């Protein structure tokens, strides 16, 4: 796991790109990431995750204006993303962790998809195209909780791969493809034949 010193070294070497970078978000063994102002709200219905169907119309995408807040009520689930754009080289991987302050209110920011694969934001070994990280935000607590754009929402914890991968995520991953970079709604698996 990387310390703040290792994180700064990775930024200087280009193995980690954080845009915009704010040194005040650096912690002893993580870097805080803030919340963007765009959310995808699931509308409900039935979904077969193996159907391969396009489910964009099952989400309402909203944008919160400056000075506004989004109220996440008990039992609500939304997709959000980080304000910071991130790229990690084939030498690193990142875990996205929630914040204990928000967790104590019942807010989780990952449901199980907490690993950001090596090569996120690196479509080639030599070209970084940082992008936002999608968060699965749920309120399992008893409070209405206000989500404010640019609030600290999660922490990124960096790990070094023992051997740099030869399969960087953006060279094969479905959300790393250029046409899906800004996508919030999930892309369902195609049926297995």
N, C-alpha and C positions, 0 to 999 in steps of 0.2 A: 504494500500500500504506500502511496506517495504522501510525503509530508508537504507542508507549505513551501519548503525550500525546493523539493523535487518538482512541485507543480510549477514554480517560477522557472526552473531550469527547462522544463518541458515547453513552456510558453516561449522562452528565448530560443530554443532549438527549432521551434515550429512543429513539434510533435503534438502539441495541444494549442488549439486556436480558440480564443474566447472573444467574441465581438458583441457589444463593447466590453473591454476588460476594465474592471474597477478593483483595484488592489484591496479596498476595504471589504470585499466579499471573500477574501482568502481567509481560511481558518487553519488550525494546526495540521489537519489531515484531510481537508476537503475545500471545495469552493462552492459558495452559495450561488444559486441561480434564482433569478426573479421571474415573476409571472407576466406573461404577455397579456394583451387586451382582447384576444380572440378566443372564443370557446365554441365547442360543438356540443349541443344539447340533444341527447337521444330522445326521439319522439315516442318510442315504444313500438310494440308489434312483435312479430315472430321472425326469427332469423335462424337459418341453418348455416353454421359457420363453414360447412364443407360444400356449399352450393356454388361458390364462385360468382354469385350475383353482385351487382353494384348496389350498395345500400346508402349511397350519398343522400337520397331523399328521406332517409329515416333519421337524419340529423338536421337540426336547425343551427346554422352557424351565426353567431352574434358577435358584435364588436362593442366593447365597453368604451365609452368616450372619456376624455380627460376629466378627472375629478369624480367619475362615477365608480360604483362598486357593484359587484354581482353577489346576490345573496344565495349561498349554498345551504339549503334547508336539510334537516335530518332525513336521511334516506336518499338524498340526491346523488347522482353520478353524472359527471361531465368530462369531456376531454378538453384539456387546456394545453398550453405549451410554454416553454421557457422564453423569456424576453431575450436572453443571450443566445447567440448562435454559437454552436460548438462544432469543432472538428477534432478528431483524435486519430493519430497515425496508426499504422499497422503494428506498432510496438506497444500500444496501450489499449486498455479497455476501461470502461467507466461504469460504476454502479450509481444509480440515482436513488438517493435516500430521502425520506421525508424529514421534516424538522420536528424535534420533540415538542416545541411550543405548540405547533399545530396539531400534532398527534394527540396531545393532552386535551384538545378540544374535540377530537374524534375525526380529524381530517387526515386521510391518507392520499398520497400522490402517485403511488404505483400499486397496482393490484397484484401483479406478479412480474410484469415486464420491466424489471429494474436494470437489466444489463444493456448497456450501449456497446455494441460490437466494435471491435478494432476496425478502423477504416471508415467510421461514421464521419461523413463530411469530406472524405478523401476519394473522389472518383478515380484518381490515379495516384501512384506513389508520390508524385511530385507536385500535385495540384490540390490545394485545400479549397473547398467550397463549404464553409461552415453553415450549419442549419440548426433550426430550433428543435428541441426535444419535446415530443408529445408526452403529456402526463395524463394518467387516468386518475382523476380526482374524485374522491367519494367522501361523504359525510356520514359516518357511522355513530356520531355523537348526538347529544340531545339539544344542541344549540344551533340557531341560525348563525352562520359564520359568513362574514363579509370578505369577499375576495377582491383585492385592489390591484390593478395593474402596477407592476414593478415592485410588489411586495416580495420579500424573500419567501420562496415556496419550497425549495428543495436544495439538497447538497449533492455535488458530484464528487465521488470518491474514485481516485485513479489507481489503476493497477498496471504493472508492467507485465507483458506477456513473456514467457520464458524464451520463446523464439518468435520473432515478428511473423505475423500471419501472411500467407501468400494468397489469402482469400479476403481482401478488405471488403467490408460490408457494402460499400457503395458500388462495388463492381458486380454484385449479384443480388443484394437485398431488395425486396419489393418497395420499401419506403425510401431507398437511396436513389431510385431512378429519377431522373430529372423531372418527368411529368408528375411525380408524386411528392416532390420535396415539400410543398406547402400543405399537403393533405393532412386533415385532422381525422376524418372518418376512417374506419378500418377497411382494409382490402381483404376480402374473404378468400380462403383457400379454394382452389379448383377441386372438383370432385376427383377422388382417387379411382383409377380404372383398374 
